[in-house]
Every structure is written in C-alpha cells, then in structure tokens.
Amino acid sequence: MGITFGSRARAFRLSTLLRTPLLSATVNDRRLLLYRNPRSGAVAVWVSPEGNAPVSGERLFGATIQGAQGQCWRASDGVALVPGVTDLKPYPYRFTYWFAWSSHYPATDIFDSESDKPETAQ
C-alpha cells in the first residue's frame, strides 16, 4: 500500500497490515492512522487527530479507535463517537504492486513497524 504527501512517498507491507490492524505512521511530517478491518480486509487511512504530534497512544478496541485524551472514533469511517470530538479526516492511498509503485516513486520509504523509521527503497 502506498501513500504520498508532496514529493515524499511511503510504502506499507501488506504483511504488516495483516499483523497490526492499527498503525500510526508519518509521511513528510504528517501523522497518519492506518486501519485494516481484520474481518473484511478493508483499509482506511486517517489524518491523526493530533496533527503532527509524536505518536501518543491511539489504541484499537474492537472497531473503535481511542485517542490519548479519551476521544473515540469508529475505525471503519472515522466518525467521532464522543460529543465535541471532530470526525477523522480521510487521507488518500493506493493499493498496487511494488514494481508499479517503485517505478513512479523510486525514493519511497518503506514503513518499519518496530520503530517507524523508514527504510529507503533500493
């Protein structure tokens, strides 16, 4: 799966999304949440509710994302479940084969789920 922001591109291994249904990652200093529904396989990408703040503990409870300050959103569509909390904003992404993606974005960073430090594609 690939995400672009300005001139930067980031790729996410499908195996990582299969193991971890909620990821927090950055692309060009933009913090994003990636959710994969374990039953349907559907994926959603949201702009983090905390903007560009460092990763601060969004957690997944069933199909609900809970923020660090007690906010709650439905993971499938980003709708806020707590009064006064703003809905999550969707962020565009693409599913494609690596050879196709890397030909358009040869300097893609590959997401490393352990540290969120990108590996640069070779």
MOUR-V44929 format. One record per residue. PSI is psi in whole degrees, -180 to 180 (999 if undefined). Layout:
psi=PSI
psi=PSI
//
This chain:
psi=139
psi=147
psi=139
psi=152
psi=111
psi=-128
psi=-2
psi=148
psi=147
psi=137
psi=148
psi=127
psi=139
psi=-36
psi=-34
psi=-43
psi=-30
psi=-35
psi=-34
psi=103
psi=-16
psi=119
psi=147
psi=126
psi=165
psi=145
psi=113
psi=47
psi=9
psi=122
psi=129
psi=154
psi=131
psi=128
psi=133
psi=122
psi=118
psi=-23
psi=-49
psi=-22
psi=-4
psi=145
psi=144
psi=144
psi=130
psi=145
psi=132
psi=141
psi=-18
psi=18
psi=-123
psi=16
psi=157
psi=161
psi=129
psi=27
psi=32
psi=139
psi=156
psi=125
psi=102
psi=-116
psi=27
psi=132
psi=127
psi=127
psi=169
psi=-26
psi=23
psi=4
psi=154
psi=139
psi=149
psi=125
psi=-31
psi=-34
psi=2
psi=10
psi=132
psi=139
psi=2
psi=131
psi=140
psi=-4
psi=136
psi=143
psi=151
psi=146
psi=129
psi=153
psi=134
psi=147
psi=169
psi=138
psi=127
psi=168
psi=147
psi=-43
psi=-34
psi=-46
psi=-49
psi=-23
psi=-29
psi=-31
psi=72
psi=-22
psi=26
psi=135
psi=141
psi=126
psi=131
psi=107
psi=-21
psi=-36
psi=-10
psi=27
psi=121
psi=142
psi=137
psi=132
psi=146
psi=999
//
